[in-house]
């Protein structure tokens, strides 16, 4: 069986590790990375870098390389590749599984303001604070570029592109982050509002706890939905169970659906 993992997340790498350790007879695992990070953490198994050329290109790759199962383990906000994966799977009959870490849920003491997009998040900021901790990644800063009266601390793995806010300090760092470190960062930079995408997971969650303890408002950008009809699992272990059970079938056994 040939499994193609659309990766770039810790969950994708973990699934590749589980499959390598499981040593299913005749199993071939390929992880595809977008190639946007200069030095990605490579998983075990075969690795390909770069895009496919849309849904049609991905469908052609699935057929050419005799892929038996496709796992979309991309970032929860990688909506384009998820849509392309759903179209390619539908067009080729290759079973598709979406591996999605659960989203964050507010708890007592949180002051969350939900936004449907980065543009909506930017529109909320003037009423919430003046010194912004922006943790939405290195792309999409154009949505905040016109907020010249606000100051931004932008944290990302690699340097962000342009356009970007004029008053900006860039912090290059990669999770996981600690609660003590996040508290110190908020205090040192006198942050009064946090902006984040609902990426879920534990690696970057301490910033939410730190913001709660400091009484700071948090703008949370909602994640896009998984394409309709795609089966969903919440962790690599569940994905492994589904892949084991797939065998000679042409569809995954029942799991959650979008």
Secondary structure, 3 states (H helix, E strand, C coil): CEEEEECCCHHHHHHHHHHHHHCCCCCEEEEEECCCCCCCCCCCCEEEECCCCHHHHHHHHHHHCCCCEEEECCCCCCHHHHHHHHHHHHHHCCEEEEECCCCCCCCCCCCEEEECCHHHHHHHHCCCCCEEEEECCCCCHHHHCCCCCCEEEEEECCCCCCCCCCCEEEEECCCCCCHHHHHHHHHHCCCCEEEEECCCCCCCCHHHHHHHHHCCEEEEECCCCCCCCCEEECCHHHHHHHHHHHCCCCCCCCCEEC
